[in-house]
Amino acid sequence: MKRGCGDCQLCCTLLPISEIGKPANTRCNFQSSVGCAIYGKHPESCRQWACDWVRHNAPVRRPDHSHYVID
């Protein structure tokens, strides 16, 4: 079964995004209640990062429930 992010947006807070000057552990200015407000035009580092929970069905709870992401 393929997983999706759902309403999890933990990576949008945890990851540093140099293209927009966003430090790690800081909420992204483009984060909205429904996800990325600039999705489709989002920075390359956001596009390249992939959550292992989604990609490999890691046997843990969803990142926003476990409070960590698997990189």
VONUMI-944331 format. One record per residue: residue in one letter; x, y, z of N, C-alpha, C, O in turn. Coordinates in Angstrom, 2 decimals, padded with zeros to 5 digits. Layout:
BEGIN
(site 'A',(X,Y,Z),(X,Y,Z),(X,Y,Z),(X,Y,Z))
...
//
This chain:
BEGIN
(site 'M',(000.84,-001.19,000.00),(000.00,000.00,000.00),(000.88,001.25,000.00),(001.77,001.38,000.84))
(site 'K',(000.64,002.15,-000.93),(001.42,003.39,-001.01),(000.88,004.39,000.00),(-000.32,004.61,000.12))
(site 'R',(001.80,005.00,000.73),(001.43,006.02,001.70),(001.52,007.40,001.08),(002.24,007.61,000.10))
(site 'G',(000.80,008.32,001.66),(000.89,009.71,001.28),(001.06,010.56,002.53),(000.89,010.08,003.65))
(site 'C',(001.40,011.80,002.35),(001.65,012.70,003.48),(000.39,012.97,004.29),(000.47,013.17,005.50))
(site 'G',(-000.76,012.96,003.64),(-001.99,013.33,004.34),(-001.86,014.75,004.84),(-001.43,015.63,004.10))
(site 'D',(-002.23,014.98,006.07),(-002.10,016.34,006.60),(-000.81,016.52,007.42),(-000.66,017.53,008.11))
(site 'C',(000.10,015.57,007.34),(001.40,015.70,007.99),(002.22,016.76,007.25),(002.35,016.70,006.03))
(site 'Q',(002.77,017.69,007.97),(003.62,018.73,007.40),(004.88,018.92,008.23),(005.49,019.99,008.22))
(site 'L',(005.27,017.89,008.96),(006.40,018.01,009.87),(007.69,018.38,009.13),(008.48,019.16,009.66))
(site 'C',(007.91,017.85,007.95),(009.13,018.18,007.20),(009.19,019.67,006.88),(010.27,020.24,006.80))
(site 'C',(008.03,020.31,006.71),(007.99,021.74,006.41),(008.46,022.59,007.59),(008.80,023.76,007.42))
(site 'T',(008.49,022.01,008.75),(009.00,022.70,009.93),(010.43,022.29,010.23),(011.27,023.15,010.52))
(site 'L',(010.73,021.01,010.18),(012.03,020.52,010.60),(013.18,020.85,009.65),(014.27,021.19,010.10))
(site 'L',(012.95,020.74,008.37),(014.05,020.86,007.40),(014.50,022.30,007.16),(013.66,023.20,007.10))
(site 'P',(015.82,022.52,007.03),(016.30,023.84,006.61),(016.17,023.95,005.10),(016.47,022.99,004.38))
(site 'I',(015.73,025.09,004.60),(015.56,025.30,003.16),(016.34,026.57,002.79),(015.85,027.68,002.95))
(site 'S',(017.55,026.37,002.28),(018.45,027.51,002.03),(017.92,028.46,000.96),(018.16,029.66,001.05))
(site 'E',(017.21,027.94,-000.03),(016.73,028.81,-001.13),(015.81,029.93,-000.64),(015.76,031.00,-001.25))
(site 'I',(015.11,029.69,000.45),(014.20,030.71,000.97),(014.64,031.23,002.34),(013.91,031.96,002.99))
(site 'G',(015.85,030.83,002.77),(016.39,031.30,004.03),(015.68,030.75,005.26),(015.69,031.38,006.31))
(site 'K',(015.06,029.57,005.12),(014.34,028.97,006.25),(015.28,028.09,007.06),(015.82,027.12,006.54))
(site 'P',(015.47,028.44,008.34),(016.30,027.58,009.19),(015.55,026.32,009.62),(014.33,026.25,009.52))
(site 'A',(016.29,025.35,010.08),(015.69,024.12,010.60),(014.85,024.44,011.84),(015.10,025.43,012.53))
(site 'N',(013.87,023.60,012.09),(013.02,023.71,013.28),(012.25,025.03,013.34),(012.01,025.57,014.41))
(site 'T',(011.88,025.53,012.17),(011.11,026.77,012.06),(009.99,026.53,011.05),(010.22,025.96,009.99))
(site 'R',(008.81,026.96,011.38),(007.67,026.79,010.47),(007.95,027.56,009.17),(008.39,028.71,009.21))
(site 'C',(007.69,026.94,008.05),(007.88,027.58,006.74),(006.81,028.64,006.53),(005.64,028.43,006.86))
(site 'N',(007.21,029.78,005.98),(006.27,030.87,005.70),(005.23,030.46,004.65),(004.17,031.08,004.57))
(site 'F',(005.52,029.45,003.85),(004.61,029.01,002.81),(003.72,027.84,003.25),(002.93,027.32,002.45))
(site 'Q',(003.83,027.45,004.49),(003.02,026.36,005.03),(001.62,026.88,005.32),(001.45,027.91,005.97))
(site 'S',(000.62,026.16,004.84),(-000.77,026.55,005.10),(-001.50,025.36,005.73),(-000.91,024.29,005.90))
(site 'S',(-002.72,025.55,006.07),(-003.49,024.48,006.72),(-003.71,023.28,005.80),(-004.00,022.18,006.27))
(site 'V',(-003.56,023.48,004.50),(-003.76,022.38,003.55),(-002.46,021.94,002.87),(-002.51,021.17,001.92))
(site 'G',(-001.33,022.42,003.35),(-000.04,022.03,002.77),(000.74,023.22,002.27),(000.55,024.34,002.75))
(site 'C',(001.59,022.98,001.32),(002.48,024.01,000.78),(001.70,024.96,-000.13),(001.09,024.54,-001.11))
(site 'A',(001.75,026.24,000.20),(001.02,027.25,-000.59),(001.68,027.50,-001.95),(001.05,028.06,-002.85))
(site 'I',(002.95,027.08,-002.09),(003.63,027.28,-003.38),(004.00,025.95,-004.03),(004.91,025.88,-004.85))
(site 'Y',(003.27,024.89,-003.66),(003.55,023.58,-004.22),(003.48,023.66,-005.74),(002.56,024.24,-006.31))
(site 'G',(004.47,023.07,-006.39),(004.60,023.16,-007.84),(005.62,024.22,-008.22),(006.21,024.17,-009.30))
(site 'K',(005.83,025.17,-007.33),(006.86,026.20,-007.50),(007.77,026.20,-006.27),(008.54,027.14,-006.06))
(site 'H',(007.68,025.15,-005.47),(008.46,025.07,-004.24),(009.94,024.85,-004.54),(010.29,024.34,-005.60))
(site 'P',(010.82,025.22,-003.59),(012.27,025.13,-003.79),(012.75,023.73,-004.15),(012.12,022.73,-003.79))
(site 'E',(013.85,023.68,-004.86),(014.43,022.41,-005.30),(014.76,021.49,-004.13),(014.55,020.28,-004.22))
(site 'S',(015.26,022.04,-003.03),(015.59,021.16,-001.89),(014.33,020.53,-001.30),(014.41,019.42,-000.77))
(site 'C',(013.20,021.18,-001.38),(011.93,020.57,-000.95),(011.55,019.45,-001.90),(011.11,018.38,-001.47))
(site 'R',(011.73,019.68,-003.18),(011.38,018.68,-004.20),(012.24,017.43,-004.08),(011.77,016.31,-004.29))
(site 'Q',(013.51,017.62,-003.74),(014.44,016.49,-003.68),(014.32,015.67,-002.41),(014.65,014.49,-002.40))
(site 'W',(013.87,016.28,-001.33),(013.78,015.55,-000.07),(012.59,014.60,-000.12),(011.53,014.94,-000.64))
(site 'A',(012.78,013.42,000.42),(011.70,012.43,000.45),(011.65,011.76,001.81),(012.67,011.28,002.30))
(site 'C',(010.52,011.73,002.39),(010.30,011.11,003.70),(010.33,009.59,003.55),(009.60,009.02,002.74))
(site 'D',(011.18,008.95,004.33),(011.26,007.49,004.27),(009.98,006.83,004.73),(009.67,005.71,004.31))
(site 'W',(009.23,007.49,005.58),(007.96,006.92,006.03),(007.03,006.74,004.83),(006.32,005.74,004.72))
(site 'V',(007.04,007.72,003.92),(006.20,007.65,002.72),(006.82,006.71,001.69),(006.13,005.85,001.15))
(site 'R',(008.10,006.87,001.42),(008.75,006.11,000.35),(008.87,004.62,000.62),(008.67,003.81,-000.28))
(site 'H',(009.19,004.25,001.84),(009.51,002.85,002.12),(008.58,002.20,003.14),(008.87,001.11,003.64))
(site 'N',(007.46,002.85,003.43),(006.53,002.29,004.39),(007.22,001.87,005.69),(006.98,000.78,006.21))
(site 'A',(008.08,002.75,006.20),(008.79,002.47,007.44),(007.78,002.07,008.53),(006.72,002.68,008.65))
(site 'P',(008.11,001.05,009.31),(007.14,000.51,010.27),(007.06,001.32,011.58),(007.26,000.79,012.67))
(site 'V',(006.78,002.60,011.44),(006.59,003.48,012.60),(005.35,004.32,012.36),(004.77,004.29,011.27))
(site 'R',(004.95,005.05,013.36),(003.79,005.93,013.20),(004.15,007.09,012.28),(005.33,007.41,012.08))
(site 'R',(003.14,007.72,011.72),(003.34,008.85,010.82),(004.19,009.92,011.54),(004.03,010.12,012.74))
(site 'P',(005.09,010.60,010.82),(006.01,011.53,011.46),(005.37,012.58,012.38),(005.92,012.87,013.44))
(site 'D',(004.23,013.13,012.00),(003.63,014.14,012.88),(003.02,013.52,014.14),(002.71,014.23,015.09))
(site 'H',(002.85,012.21,014.15),(002.36,011.52,015.34),(003.53,011.03,016.21),(003.43,011.00,017.43))
(site 'S',(004.63,010.64,015.56),(005.80,010.16,016.31),(006.75,011.30,016.66),(007.65,011.13,017.48))
(site 'H',(006.55,012.47,016.04),(007.33,013.69,016.29),(008.77,013.61,015.77),(009.66,014.26,016.31))
(site 'Y',(008.98,012.82,014.72),(010.27,012.82,014.04),(010.06,012.32,012.61),(009.11,011.59,012.32))
(site 'V',(010.96,012.74,011.73),(010.92,012.26,010.35),(012.08,011.30,010.12),(013.10,011.38,010.80))
(site 'I',(011.91,010.41,009.18),(012.95,009.45,008.83),(013.51,009.90,007.49),(012.81,009.90,006.47))
(site 'D',(014.77,010.27,007.50),(015.43,010.81,006.30),(016.28,009.76,005.65),(016.91,010.01,004.63))
//
